[in-house]
Amino acid sequence: MKYNTLGHTGLRVSELCLGCMTFGDGFFGIGQVDQAGARALVARALEGGVNFFDTADVYSRGQSETLLGAALSDLGVDRESVVIATKVRGPMSDAAAQGSGDVNNVGLSRKHIIASCEASLKRLGTDYVDLYQIHGVDAHTPLEETMGALDDLVRRGLVRYTGCSNLPAWQIVKANALADSRHGARFVSLQAFYALAGRDLEAELLPMCRAEGVGVMVWSPLAGGFLTGKYRRDAEVPGGSRRAGFDFPPIDKELGYDVVEALDAMARDKGATIPQLALAWLLHQAGVTTVVIGAKRMEQLEDNLGAVGVRFSDAELAQLDRVARRTPSYPEWMVSRQSRA
């Protein structure tokens, strides 16, 4: 396991991060892991060298945070030896989700951010969270208010670093400019979707993160399970699989099938699995700090941990790049053209 600095900080995190969205019994049916299962998965991740754990208050409405905190406590883990990340933004009640009441229990207002952080700390059983991330855009709240609230949490010692997830490049740059103008806490990381079957990040966000010193945490590196190898061209979607009931994130499935077939052939040659190659490809991409892996069963986690031992030749990387090539968007293709002039 390698350890990388998270953006322009001195914080070192493992190249694989255990995502805890599967902990609990909710969140679009993805949450299926109970306390015993969470304890076992956390223990194996620690044994494999993982020091980074990511969750969110909205995952099974707080259950994920509670199970993660209890697992770390039961295992007697030294708090300073691990990095805990959580997120805020989603609705924390049915009424808030439906927009029919409890209207302040969602979003990125000062009220919701501070109350949510304090609640997350209680569920996690810790005095502070290492990385506190906003979980998306809130069009109803001024960015100045959001950044001010996050900075207050840092100054109070409840949060060490702040990050974001699912934001466009312009908003991240604006947010950090606001923070810099006030000598406040800036976003040190972006958690975003990136996979061989979904490379939109490369158009604007990844170059921005590299230029601005923002660390990249990859979510859904297997494209919602598509790159596990269980989804094949001209075959029915396997019953009980994640995409059978939650077809997300959206990808070009025809391109995805091409990627799976290429990975399948390469995996046989390398004595590895399709998921291991898909994860390892991400670890080879400049700008990626850590890849967030999730598991419902121990065998899934064991397989994912094996990705850190996979190496690609330049020819293999070039082959995968050709198979998974996306069409450049504007102004990306114009910038590329002008760079050659």
C-alpha positions in Angstrom: 0.0 0.0 0.0 1.3 3.4 -0.9 0.5 6.6 1.0 -0.1 9.9 -0.9 -0.4 13.5 0.4 -4.0 14.7 0.1 -3.8 17.7 -2.2 -1.6 20.6 -1.1 -1.4 19.4 2.5 0.9 17.3 4.7 -1.9 14.7 5.3 -0.9 11.3 4.1 -3.7 8.8 3.0 -3.6 5.3 1.7 -4.0 4.9 -2.1 -7.1 2.8 -1.4 -9.8 4.3 0.9 -12.6 2.1 2.4 -15.9 3.7 1.4 -18.6 2.9 3.9 -21.8 3.5 1.8 -22.6 -0.2 2.2 -22.8 0.1 6.0 -26.4 0.1 7.3 -29.6 -0.9 5.8 -30.7 1.9 3.5 -29.5 4.3 0.8 -31.0 2.9 -2.4 -30.6 -0.6 -1.2 -26.8 -0.3 -1.3 -26.5 -0.4 2.5 -26.5 -4.1 3.5 -23.7 -4.5 6.1 -24.5 -4.9 9.8 -22.2 -4.1 12.7 -20.4 -7.5 12.6 -19.8 -7.1 8.9 -18.6 -3.6 9.3 -16.2 -4.6 12.0 -14.8 -7.4 9.9 -14.4 -5.2 6.8 -12.7 -2.4 8.7 -10.3 -4.9 10.4 -9.3 -6.4 7.0 -8.9 -3.0 5.5 -6.6 -1.9 8.3 -4.6 -5.2 8.0 -4.2 -4.4 4.3 -2.7 -1.0 5.0 -5.8 1.2 4.6 -5.7 4.2 6.9 -8.5 6.2 5.2 -12.2 5.7 5.7 -14.9 7.6 3.9 -18.6 7.9 4.8 -21.4 10.5 4.8 -24.3 11.4 7.1 -26.8 10.6 4.4 -25.6 7.0 4.0 -28.5 5.1 5.6 -29.3 8.3 7.5 -26.4 8.2 9.9 -26.2 4.4 10.3 -23.0 4.2 8.2 -21.2 6.7 10.5 -22.4 4.9 13.6 -21.3 1.5 12.3 -17.9 2.9 11.2 -17.3 4.6 14.6 -18.3 1.5 16.5 -16.1 -0.7 14.4 -13.0 1.4 15.0 -13.8 1.6 18.7 -14.4 -2.1 19.0 -11.0 -2.8 17.3 -9.2 -0.5 19.7 -7.9 1.6 16.8 -5.7 4.6 17.8 -7.7 7.6 16.6 -4.6 9.4 15.4 -3.6 6.4 13.2 -6.6 6.7 10.9 -8.1 9.4 8.7 -11.9 9.7 8.8 -13.8 11.6 6.1 -17.6 12.3 6.1 -19.9 14.5 4.1 -22.8 17.0 4.5 -25.6 18.1 2.2 -28.2 15.4 1.8 -31.6 15.4 3.5 -31.6 13.8 6.9 -35.3 13.1 7.2 -38.1 12.0 5.0 -39.8 15.4 5.2 -36.6 17.1 4.2 -36.2 14.7 1.3 -39.7 15.3 0.1 -39.5 19.1 0.5 -42.7 19.0 2.5 -41.3 20.1 5.8 -38.1 20.1 7.9 -36.8 22.4 5.2 -33.6 23.3 7.0 -32.5 19.7 7.5 -30.8 19.6 4.1 -28.4 21.7 2.1 -25.3 23.8 2.8 -26.6 26.6 5.0 -24.6 27.5 8.1 -27.4 26.1 10.2 -27.4 22.7 8.5 -23.6 22.4 8.2 -22.9 23.1 11.9 -25.7 21.0 13.2 -24.8 18.1 10.8 -21.1 18.1 11.8 -21.9 18.0 15.5 -24.3 15.1 14.9 -21.8 13.3 12.7 -19.1 13.5 15.5 -21.5 12.0 18.0 -22.3 9.1 15.6 -18.7 8.5 14.8 -17.7 8.7 18.4 -14.9 11.1 17.8 -14.0 14.7 18.8 -13.0 15.7 15.3 -13.3 14.6 11.6 -10.2 14.7 9.5 -11.9 15.6 6.2 -15.3 17.2 6.1 -16.8 17.4 2.6 -19.8 19.1 1.1 -21.6 16.4 -0.9 -22.7 18.5 -3.9 -24.1 21.8 -5.0 -26.6 23.8 -3.1 -28.1 26.4 -5.5 -30.1 28.0 -2.6 -27.2 28.9 -0.4 -24.6 31.5 -1.1 -21.1 30.0 -1.5 -19.8 32.6 0.9 -22.1 31.2 3.7 -21.0 27.6 3.1 -17.3 28.4 3.1 -17.6 30.6 6.2 -19.4 27.8 8.1 -16.8 25.2 7.1 -14.0 27.6 8.2 -15.7 28.1 11.6 -15.7 24.3 12.1 -12.0 24.2 11.4 -11.3 27.1 13.8 -13.3 25.3 16.5 -11.1 22.2 16.0 -14.0 20.0 15.0 -12.7 19.6 11.4 -9.1 19.3 10.3 -9.5 19.8 6.5 -12.4 20.6 4.2 -13.2 19.1 0.8 -16.0 18.8 -1.8 -17.7 16.2 -3.9 -19.6 16.5 -7.2 -18.8 20.2 -7.9 -17.9 21.7 -11.2 -14.4 23.1 -11.7 -15.5 26.8 -11.7 -17.2 26.5 -8.4 -14.2 24.8 -6.7 -11.9 27.5 -7.9 -14.4 30.2 -6.8 -14.8 28.6 -3.4 -11.1 28.5 -2.8 -10.7 32.1 -4.0 -13.3 33.1 -1.4 -11.5 31.1 1.3 -8.1 32.7 0.3 -9.6 36.2 0.4 -10.6 35.6 4.1 -7.5 33.5 5.0 -9.9 30.7 5.7 -10.0 26.9 5.1 -10.0 26.0 1.4 -11.1 22.7 -0.3 -8.1 20.4 -0.3 -9.8 17.6 -2.1 -12.5 16.7 -4.6 -14.3 13.4 -4.5 -15.6 12.6 -8.0 -16.7 9.8 -10.3 -13.9 8.5 -12.5 -13.6 5.1 -14.1 -12.3 3.5 -17.3 -15.9 3.5 -18.5 -16.5 7.1 -17.3 -13.7 9.5 -18.1 -15.5 12.9 -18.1 -13.3 14.0 -15.2 -10.4 14.4 -17.6 -12.1 17.3 -19.5 -12.0 20.0 -16.8 -11.9 18.7 -13.3 -8.7 16.6 -13.3 -6.5 19.2 -15.0 -7.9 21.8 -12.6 -7.1 19.7 -9.6 -3.6 19.1 -10.8 -3.0 22.8 -11.4 -4.6 24.0 -8.2 -3.1 21.3 -5.8 -6.5 19.7 -5.1 -6.4 16.0 -4.2 -8.7 13.6 -6.1 -10.7 10.9 -4.4 -12.3 8.6 -6.9 -15.8 7.4 -6.1 -17.5 4.5 -8.0 -14.2 3.4 -9.6 -15.9 0.3 -10.9 -18.7 2.4 -12.5 -21.5 1.2 -10.2 -20.3 -2.4 -10.5 -20.3 -2.4 -14.3 -16.5 -3.1 -14.3 -16.8 -6.1 -12.1 -17.2 -8.3 -15.2 -20.7 -9.5 -14.4 -22.3 -7.2 -17.1 -21.8 -8.5 -20.6 -22.9 -7.5 -24.1 -26.2 -9.2 -25.2 -26.7 -10.7 -21.7 -29.4 -9.9 -19.2 -28.5 -7.8 -16.2 -27.8 -10.3 -13.4 -30.6 -10.4 -10.9 -29.8 -8.9 -7.5 -26.9 -6.9 -8.9 -26.5 -3.3 -8.0 -27.4 -1.9 -11.4 -30.5 -4.1 -11.6 -32.2 -1.8 -9.1 -30.0 1.3 -9.2 -28.6 1.9 -12.6 -26.1 4.6 -11.6 -23.8 6.3 -12.4 -24.8 6.8 -16.1 -22.2 5.5 -18.6 -22.0 4.7 -22.3 -22.8 1.0 -21.9 -21.5 0.0 -25.4 -18.1 1.6 -24.6 -18.4 -0.1 -21.2 -18.7 -3.5 -22.8 -15.7 -2.9 -24.9 -13.7 -2.0 -21.8 -14.9 -5.1 -19.9 -13.8 -7.3 -22.9 -10.4 -5.7 -23.0 -9.9 -6.0 -19.3 -11.0 -9.6 -19.4 -8.4 -10.6 -21.9 -5.7 -8.6 -20.1 -6.7 -10.0 -16.7 -6.2 -13.6 -17.9 -2.7 -12.7 -19.2 -1.7 -11.0 -15.9 -3.3 -13.5 -13.5 -5.5 -10.8 -12.1 -9.2 -10.0 -12.0 -11.2 -7.4 -14.0 -11.9 -5.3 -11.0 -8.3 -5.3 -9.9 -7.2 -4.0 -13.3 -9.9 -1.3 -13.4 -8.8 -0.1 -10.0 -5.1 -0.3 -10.8 -5.7 1.8 -14.0 -7.0 4.6 -11.8 -3.9 4.3 -9.5 -1.8 4.9 -12.6 -3.5 8.2 -13.5 -1.7 11.4 -12.6 -3.6 13.5 -10.1 -5.5 10.6 -8.4 -4.7 10.6 -4.7 -6.9 7.7 -3.5 -9.5 5.4 -4.9 -12.6 4.8 -2.7 -13.5 1.1 -2.7 -16.7 -0.3 -1.2 -17.7 -3.9 -0.3 -20.6 -5.8 1.0 -18.8 -9.1 1.3 -15.2 -9.9 2.4 -14.3 -11.5 -0.9 -15.0 -8.3 -2.6 -12.7 -6.4 -0.3 -10.0 -9.0 -0.6 -10.2 -8.7 -4.4 -10.1 -4.9 -4.4 -7.1 -4.8 -2.0 -5.1 -6.9 -4.6 -5.3 -3.9 -7.0 -2.3 -2.3 -5.4 0.0 -5.0 -6.7 -1.0 -4.7 -10.3 1.4 -2.9 -12.7 0.9 -2.0 -16.3 3.4 -1.6 -19.1 3.2 1.6 -21.2 1.8 -0.5 -24.0 -1.0 -1.9 -21.8 -1.9 1.6 -20.6 -2.0 2.8 -24.2 -4.2 -0.1 -25.2 -6.7 0.6 -22.5 -6.6 4.3 -23.4 -7.6 3.4 -27.0 -10.4 1.1 -25.9 -11.9 3.6 -23.4 -11.2 6.7 -25.4 -13.8 9.4 -25.1 -14.6 12.2 -27.5 -13.1 15.5 -26.3 -15.6 18.2 -25.5 -15.3 22.0 -26.1 -13.1 23.9 -25.1 -11.0 20.8 -24.4 -10.4 20.1 -28.1 -9.7 23.7 -28.9 -7.1 23.9 -26.0 -5.4 20.8 -27.3 -5.4 22.2 -30.8 -3.9 25.5 -29.7 -1.3 23.8 -27.5 0.2 22.2 -30.6 0.3 25.4 -32.6 
